[in-house]
Amino acid sequence: MKASLTGKTVLITGATGGIGAATSRELIGRGANVVVTDIGLEQVTDLATELGERALPIVVDVTDRGSIDQAVAQAVAHFGKVDIVFANAGIANDPPLTVAGLTDEMYEKVIDVDLNGVWHTVRAGLPQVIENGGYVLITSSIYAFMNGVVNAPYAMSKAAVEQLGRALRTELAYRGASAGVLYPGWVDTNIAKIAMHDPGPVKELADHAFRGPLGKTITPERAAKAIANGMEKHSARIIVPRRWVPFSMLRGVFNMATDALMQRDAKVAGVLERIDRDAPGA
Ligand SMILES: NC(=O)c1ccc[n+]([C@@H]2O[C@H](COP(=O)([O-])OP(=O)(O)OC[C@H]3O[C@@H](n4cnc5c(N)ncnc54)[C@H](O)[C@@H]3O)[C@@H](O)[C@H]2O)c1
C-alpha cells in the first residue's frame, strides 16, 4: 500500500531539531499539513513561518501529557484532523557516562523524554489516528539493538519504544490504522554530536565501536526522505541508512559476539576507566 501525503495532517514532536525540521520540510514538499511542535516558542514559530500556511506551530513538552493533548486538540481545530503522529522528540545523556557514573537525575531526564514522552505522544494522538485510519511513527534508534555502552538510559528507552511500536502495529491492524518504528543510524544533528563528544574518551570509544562506514553520519535530509517514504507506505520499519539492516536482522547472533568482544577489549576498558574518573555519580 502507498498513500499520498497530500492533504494529510502530520503532528511531529521535536520538530525543530535536525531530523524533525528536515522531515517537516519534506512533508510540506509532499503536500501535507504539518503540526510543528517543540519546547521552544521562537523555534516552532520560525520553522512554521518558513514552511508557510500548511504549518501550525505549537509549543509542546512531551514530558507533560497535558501539553501534547492540547496540541492534538489545536491541530484538530485548525486542520480538522490528525492522520499521522511522529513521536520524534529525544535527548541523549550529555555527556555520555557509564551506569555507575550517571546520577539518578540524569537517568530520569532521559527516560522522561525518550520513553515517557513517546508514550504520552502516542496516547494523546491515538484517538485521531484510529478515527482517520492513520499511522504512528515512533523514533527508536540503532541503539535498540546495538550495545548502549555509556548511553544506557538512551539505549534502554530506544529498545523500549521499539516494543511499543511493534505492539501498537499489531493492536491497530483490526482498527484499520497502523504504526511503525524508525531506526536512524548516525544522522548529523545535535544528538550525534553529543554521542561523539569530540575530542576525548567518548569520541575514542565511538570511533572504536563504530568503525568505517558504521561511524559515518548521513544528512537529516536523507533521513527525512526515508521517513516520508515510510509514512506513505505505513512501513513497519524504517532503517536509515540501509547499511544497518543486516545488523538489525542478525542481532541475535551479532549481539552475542560483539558484547563478548567488547567486554574483553583493553581499549574499551581503558577508555571507560577515563570516562568514569571524573563522573558525577561515581
Ligand atoms: N541524530 C542521530 O544520529 C540519531 C540516531 C538515532 C536516533 N535519533 C533520534 O532521532 C530523534 C530526533 O533527534 P535529532 O537527531 O533530530 O536531534 P536534535 O537534538 O536535533 O532534535 C531533538 C529535538 O527534540 C526536542 N526535545 C527535547 N526535549 C523535548 C521535550 N521534552 N519535549 C519536546 N521536544 C523535546 C529538542 O528541542 C529538539 O528539537 C530523537 O528521538 C533521537 O533520539 C537520532
The ligand as an SDF file (V2000), in Angstrom:
LIG
                    3D

 44 48  0  0  0  0  0  0  0  0999 V2000
   20.9450   12.0170   15.1600 N   0  0  0  0  0  0  0  0  0  0  0  0
   21.1460   10.7230   15.2780 C   0  0  0  0  0  0  0  0  0  0  0  0
   22.2530   10.2190   14.9980 O   0  0  0  0  0  0  0  0  0  0  0  0
   20.0260    9.8470   15.7900 C   0  0  0  0  0  0  0  0  0  0  0  0
   20.1930    8.4580   15.7120 C   0  0  0  0  0  0  0  0  0  0  0  0
   19.1830    7.6440   16.1830 C   0  0  0  0  0  0  0  0  0  0  0  0
   18.0100    8.1900   16.6820 C   0  0  0  0  0  0  0  0  0  0  0  0
   17.8750    9.5410   16.7460 N   0  0  0  0  0  0  0  0  0  0  0  0
   16.6190   10.0660   17.3110 C   0  0  0  0  0  0  0  0  0  0  0  0
   16.0210   10.9840   16.4050 O   0  0  0  0  0  0  0  0  0  0  0  0
   15.1830   11.8800   17.1350 C   0  0  0  0  0  0  0  0  0  0  0  0
   15.4500   13.2940   16.6710 C   0  0  0  0  0  0  0  0  0  0  0  0
   16.7400   13.6740   17.1000 O   0  0  0  0  0  0  0  0  0  0  0  0
   17.7220   14.5960   16.2470 P   0  0  0  0  0  0  0  0  0  0  0  0
   18.8380   13.7370   15.7950 O   0  0  0  0  0  0  0  0  0  0  0  0
   16.9730   15.3630   15.2530 O   0  0  0  0  0  0  0  0  0  0  0  0
   18.3140   15.5160   17.4190 O   0  0  0  0  0  0  0  0  0  0  0  0
   18.0150   17.0320   17.7830 P   0  0  0  0  0  0  0  0  0  0  0  0
   18.6390   17.2690   19.1030 O   0  0  0  0  0  0  0  0  0  0  0  0
   18.4160   17.9090   16.6480 O   0  0  0  0  0  0  0  0  0  0  0  0
   16.4290   17.1010   17.9160 O   0  0  0  0  0  0  0  0  0  0  0  0
   15.7210   16.6590   19.0570 C   0  0  0  0  0  0  0  0  0  0  0  0
   14.5480   17.5890   19.2760 C   0  0  0  0  0  0  0  0  0  0  0  0
   13.7730   17.1280   20.3980 O   0  0  0  0  0  0  0  0  0  0  0  0
   13.3710   18.2690   21.1190 C   0  0  0  0  0  0  0  0  0  0  0  0
   13.0400   17.9620   22.5120 N   0  0  0  0  0  0  0  0  0  0  0  0
   13.9030   17.6790   23.5270 C   0  0  0  0  0  0  0  0  0  0  0  0
   13.2320   17.5390   24.6830 N   0  0  0  0  0  0  0  0  0  0  0  0
   11.9220   17.7280   24.3880 C   0  0  0  0  0  0  0  0  0  0  0  0
   10.7310   17.7190   25.1550 C   0  0  0  0  0  0  0  0  0  0  0  0
   10.7690   17.4880   26.4760 N   0  0  0  0  0  0  0  0  0  0  0  0
    9.5560   17.9390   24.5380 N   0  0  0  0  0  0  0  0  0  0  0  0
    9.5140   18.1810   23.2140 C   0  0  0  0  0  0  0  0  0  0  0  0
   10.6010   18.2130   22.4210 N   0  0  0  0  0  0  0  0  0  0  0  0
   11.7940   18.0000   23.0110 C   0  0  0  0  0  0  0  0  0  0  0  0
   14.5450   19.2320   21.0380 C   0  0  0  0  0  0  0  0  0  0  0  0
   14.1650   20.5540   21.3610 O   0  0  0  0  0  0  0  0  0  0  0  0
   14.9950   19.0310   19.6060 C   0  0  0  0  0  0  0  0  0  0  0  0
   14.3870   19.9520   18.7350 O   0  0  0  0  0  0  0  0  0  0  0  0
   15.4700   11.6320   18.6170 C   0  0  0  0  0  0  0  0  0  0  0  0
   14.4650   10.8100   19.1660 O   0  0  0  0  0  0  0  0  0  0  0  0
   16.7940   10.8810   18.5760 C   0  0  0  0  0  0  0  0  0  0  0  0
   16.9610   10.0760   19.7090 O   0  0  0  0  0  0  0  0  0  0  0  0
   18.8480   10.3860   16.3070 C   0  0  0  0  0  0  0  0  0  0  0  0
  1  2  1  0
  2  3  2  0
  2  4  1  0
  4  5  1  0
  4 44  2  0
  5  6  2  0
  6  7  1  0
  7  8  2  0
  8  9  1  0
  8 44  1  0
  9 10  1  0
  9 42  1  0
 10 11  1  0
 11 12  1  0
 11 40  1  0
 12 13  1  0
 13 14  1  0
 14 15  2  0
 14 16  1  0
 14 17  1  0
 17 18  1  0
 18 19  2  0
 18 20  1  0
 18 21  1  0
 21 22  1  0
 22 23  1  0
 23 24  1  0
 23 38  1  0
 24 25  1  0
 25 26  1  0
 25 36  1  0
 26 27  1  0
 26 35  1  0
 27 28  2  0
 28 29  1  0
 29 30  1  0
 29 35  2  0
 30 31  1  0
 30 32  2  0
 32 33  1  0
 33 34  2  0
 34 35  1  0
 36 37  1  0
 36 38  1  0
 38 39  1  0
 40 41  1  0
 40 42  1  0
 42 43  1  0
M  CHG  2   8   1  16  -1
M  END
$$$$
